[in-house]
Amino acid sequence: MGRIRNSIELAKSSWQVLKADKELLALPVISGIASIIAAITFIIPLLATINLESETIGATTYALLFVMYVVLAYITIFFNAALVSAAHERLCGGDPTIGSAIRGAASRAGKILPWAIVSATVSIILRAIENRVGFVGRIVAAIAGMAWTVVTFLVLPIIVIEDMSVKDAIKKSGNLFKHTWGENLAAQVGFGLIGFIAILPAIAILFLAVSAGGGALVAGIVVAVVWIIAVSVVIAALSVIFQTALYHFAVDGQVPSGYFGQSMMRSAFRKKGPRGALT
């Protein structure tokens, strides 16, 4: 319970940062819209490469699917990088805008693309393991995916803030977690739990709308969908802000501007002792 409580406090602190720049919520929205448009543009080429008379998938289809994965990964990572840039600017005493956030991400476009390719490749490999090895594969893929997420959690802030190559960013992110450990994983789970709790009213509205039927059903579906999208956008923004704050604490030992309490961050990122004991 203490770890979940700390996650809630971290979410509150991230919210304080976001409150100062609410317009930045547009970035996850733009990312989602751009992803949908990009996915739609691949539908016709993919359908054209699929042989409906055969159950096998050709090399061209696989190639298109890989390109689609990379494009979608790039869009998501680019706008997350914009949020990292904005959060970094705010934490350092600046006053970010959507324009400055996007310019910050654009200045790292050459580093973001290789990271998108790596991320897409890892996702495809994990999906292949999950689909080909059955139940055991799903377990292995879940464990491997979680380990990858933890080890690379600080890669994007490192790329954006330090302008490192993907290879060096992965190495540095891994080293930070090799020598330090804490409730990072619990915080990520906690953010997901907060998001789940936040969408419960939408589920209740949807249930009541289905029970009522008629015009109430349509209205209920609209309200529930808008609610869920709004929660998803806010949680996505809060997670990236926390990621940026955690980077600062991991590298500098403190988070500038005072949005995040030092004791809170120490709890979220405790250092290991000489024998691996938490200190």
Order of alpha helices (4+ residues) and beta strands (2+ residues): alpha-alpha-alpha-alpha-alpha-alpha-alpha-alpha-alpha-alpha-alpha
